[in-house]
């Protein structure tokens, strides 16, 4: 399968998602859910009840996409089509982990039993071991064995740029196993492995242009790597790369270091919606620097220079990641908790489709985080 993407604001025919399931239990039942990048406030919740509610919210999210004529592809369904490859990868990793004495024999045996019961579920839930030892699996290049409670945030493990599948390199060990699953699931023809820290929420493709956000989750070298691919004509349908240094990118860039508003990726600051409109947190956009063709602009000024209107998100709703919306064939899919921002988008003439997201937001992501879109898909 080869997804093609040249414009997230254009006609979207396909989207890739993952419905949260039992793999989330390890985060929800942890001493502190933030150990697995979930909200600390979830400590002590009924994990099964949380998963039940999250699945209901995710179902409505998917239904909104389907109502716009989008083909929805689930990670679990795609993995089941490649179970031979998945089994081989898991067995090889398990054998290596045991040989290196990274996991106990009992844990390996229990994981083998999980694989016999449900291969896909085993891949998502991972091996059971002490929390402080999981990072050793990443260091040994055995991340596929690590539990993946964040897997429903599909935007981050890979990027589709033009005619290429870009396997990314997450900033945290907790998410380091997800790119491998998507590589197996899609088995793409045009493949590239990023060599530097990079996450998909920092990569946005709009009107044949690639925006690369630099900050805590994506290194500057990632932008250079993508720019090199572009200059060497590796990407079809792409005609420019714009680098955006987010407010956390460095004082040497003249940016303010402020922790007063939460953001992670560029898509939690700003999101293009359609040809003439964007939605974004203006204070954060003014503290972000866009580099294009040797010129520096604030992200706000760059968007205005491109004759786009910015619909400002509510400042207080930045805490529920208001800019993280999903454009889908003429509508904007947005978390219902961001009522002020949704109202501003409606007043700007946008067709907003809210979905219940209170539970899903507990994993620290929203509408755009939960999908990876394609203008269309070529079947190998």
N, C-alpha and C positions, 0 to 999 in steps of 0.2 A: 504493500500500500504506500503510495506517495502523495502526501498532502501538498497542496500548492497554496501559498498565501502571498499576495502582493498588496492587499488593502483590507484591514480589519473593519473599516467603515463602509466597505462595498458589499456586494452580494455575497452572503455567506451560505454555502451549501452544506458544509459539514462541521461538526464540533465534536471534540473528544472530552469525555468526562469520566469521573469515578465517583460512585455512590459510597459515602462513608459507611463503614461496617465494623465488624468485630476488631479490626486492627486498631481502632481508636481506643480500645479499652486500656491499653498499656499507658496511654497518656492520661486518661481520665481517672485511672486508679493509682497513679503515681503519687508519691509523697507531695510533689508539687507538679501540677500539669505543665508548668513552664519548662520543666526539664525536657519535655518533648514539644516545645514551642507552642503549647496551648495556653489559654488564659489561666493565670493562677487562681482566679475567682471560681474556677470549676472544681477546685479541690473539694472532695466529699460528695460530689453529685452521684446519683444512681447512673452508672455507666450505661447499662442496658436501656434505661429510659431515655438517656441523652441520645443514644444511637437511634432509637426508635423515632424520636422527634426530628433528628437531623435527616433521617431518610425521608420523612414526610416532606420536609422543607426542600430537600434536594429534588424530590419527585416533581414538585410544583415548578421548580426552576427549570427542569428538563422539559416539562410540558409547555412552558412559555416559549422555549426554543423551538419545539416541534410545531407549535401554533404559527410560527413564522416560516414554516416550510424547511426547517433545518434537519438534516440527517444527524442523529445523535449516536455516537459510537462509544460504548462503555469499555473501559480498560479490561474488566473481567472477561467480557465476551471476546475481546481481541486476544487476550492471553490464552483462552481456551482453544483458539484456532492454532496456537503455536506451542502446545503443551510438550511436544518432544524437545524443542529447543529449551523451554523453561525448565523442564526436568533435568536436562543435561547441565545447564548452568547452575542450578541449585545443588545437584549432587557433586559437581566439581568443587564448588565453593565449600560445601560441607566437609568433603574429604580433606581439602586443604586446611580448613580451620582446625580440624581434629589433629592433623599431622603437625601443625604449628602449635598445638596445645593452647589454642585461643578459646576453645569451648570444651566443657566437660563431656565425657563420653555419654553420660546420662542425657544431657541436653541434646546431643546429636541424635541419640536414639529416639527421643521424644519428637524431634523435628522430622525425622524419617517417618514416624507414625502419622504426623500431621500431613505430610506429603501424600501418603497413601489414602488418607481420608479426603483431602481436597488440595490439589497441587496449588491452585491459584490462591486459596485462603492461606496456605502455608507461606507462600511467597510474600503476601501482604503482612501477615502477623509476625513473621520472622522467628528467629530462635529465642529461647528464654535463657537469660544469663544476667549477671550483675550489671546494673546500669553503668557503673564506672568502667566496665570492660568493653562496652559496645564500640567505643571509638577505635579500639584496636582492630576491629574488623575493617573499618574504613582504611586505616593505615596499611592493612595487608591487602587492600584492593578486593575485599570480600563483602562489600556493602550490600549486596543483594540479600544477605542473611539478616540484615538489620530490620526491625519492625518499622512499618511505614504508616503511622497514624495520620500524617499530613498529606497522604496521597490524594485526597479529594481536591486539593489545590493543584489542579492539573497544569496550570499556566507555567509553573516554575521548572519542572525537570527537563523540558525541551522547548525548542523554538522552531517554528516553521518560517523560513525566510526565502521567499521566491520559490524555487523548486528544490530546496534543501531542507532536510531534517537535521537540526543542530542539537546534538546530545550535549547538555550543559553540565556544569560542574558546581553543584550547590555549595553554598558557603558553610553549611553546618553538616556535621556527620549524621544528624538525625534524618536528613533528607537525601543522603548520598546514595541510597539504594534505588530511588525512584527512577532516575534516568535509564537504568539498565532494563527495568520492566517495560518502559515505553519503547525502547529499542527492540526488545523481543516482540512486543505487541504489534508494532507497525512494520517491522522488518523493512525499513525504507530502502529504496534503491540509491538515492543520492544522500549520502550520510557524511556528517563531519563531527568529530569529537573535539569540543573546546578544551583547550589546555589550561585555561585560567578560570578563576572563580567567577561564576556567572549563573544568574537565575532568570527565568523567563518573564517574571514580572517587570524586569528592567529592559525588556526588548519589545518594542511596539512597531508594527509595520503599517504604515498609512500612506496611501496614494503612491506606492512604489518607493517609499522612503523608509529607512530603518532608523528608529530612535533608540539609542542605547543609553540607559541610565547608569551612572557611576556612583557608587556609595558603599554602604556596609555590606551589601550582598553581591555586588558585581565590581570587579577590579578594573582599573584603567586599561590594563593590558587586554582585557576582553574587547574593548572598543577598537584597539589597534588590530587585534586578530580579525574581527569582523570587517574592519575597513580594508585589511589586506585581501580578504576573500572577495570583497566587492571590487577592488581595483584589479584583481586578477580574473574578473568575470566569472566567478564561481556561481554567483546568484543570477538566475534568469529573472526578469521582470523588476529588478531593483535598480534605481538610478541615483541613489544618494544615501549617505549615512550621516546622521546627526548625533553628536555626543552630548548628553545632558549630565552635568555634574550636579547631583542633588545636594541639599544643605549639609549632609553628613560626609561629603566627599573630601573636605580638607580645608583648614584655615588658610593654607597657602594660596587658595583660589579666591580669597577675599569673601568667603561665605560665613555666615553666622552659624555657630554651633548651638542650636537650641533644641532642648528636649521637651518643649512645651506642647508640641503636637506630634502624635504618633504617625509614622510613615515607615514603610519598609522598602518598597520598590517605586519606580517611576509611576506605575499604574495606581499607586495609592496617593499620588499628588495630582495627576493630570490624566485625562482620557479623551482622545478624539472621539466624536460621536458621529458626525456626518461631514459633508464637504465644507460647510460654513460654520459649524458649531463644535466647541470643545467644552468639557466640564472640568473644573479644577479648583484647587485651593490656591487662591491668588497670592496670599502671603508666602506660601511655600514655593510657588512658581517664581516669585520675584527674587527668592533666595537661591534659585537654581540657575546655573549658567549653561546655555546651549552653545556648542561650537559647531560651525558649519562653514566649510570652505575658507578656513583661516580667520573667520570673524567670530567674535564673542557677543552674545546677547543674554539678557535674562530670558528664561523660558517664556515668561509672560510677553516680553517684547518680540521674541521670535514668532510666537503664535499670532500676535497682532500684525507683525510684518507680513505674515502669510495670509492676511485678511480673514482671519478666523475670529469669530466672536467667542469670548470666554463666558460661560455660565458659571458664576462663582458658587462653590459649595459652601454649606454652612460651616462656620468655624468650629462650633461645638460638635458637629457631626463628623469631624475628622477622626474623632475617637471611635467611630463606627465605620471608618474608611469610606466616607461618602463619595470620593472621586472614583472608587473602584467599581464602576458600572460596566455593563456589557452591551455594546451596540449590536443589534441583530436585525438586519433587513428592515430598517426603517423605524424600529422601536428601541427603547433603552430599558434593559432589564436591570433593576436596581433594588437594593435591600429596602424593605418597607420601613425599617427603623429610621431611615434618613428622610423624614417627612418634609423638612424644610428644603433640603436640596432637591427632592423630587418635585416639590411645588415650584421651585425656581426653574427647573427644566421644563415643566409644563407651561409656565408663563412665557418661556422662550420659544414655545411652539414645538417642543419635542413630545413624542408619544411615549410616555413612561409606563412600564409594566412592573409594578412592585411585586416582590415575593417575600414571604415570611423568612427571615434569616437570623433571628435572634440566637438560635442554637448554633447554626453553622458558623457564625461570627466568632464563636468561642475558640476556633482553631486559628484565629488571627488572619482572616482573609474574607473576601466578599465576592460579588458577582463575577468580576473579570478574572479573579484568581482561580475560580472553579472550572474554567474551560480553557481549551486551546482550539482556536478556530482556524478554518481553512476556506478559501474561496471555492475550492473544489478538490476532489481526491482522484488520483489515477490509480487504478488497480493493477498491480504487477501481473 
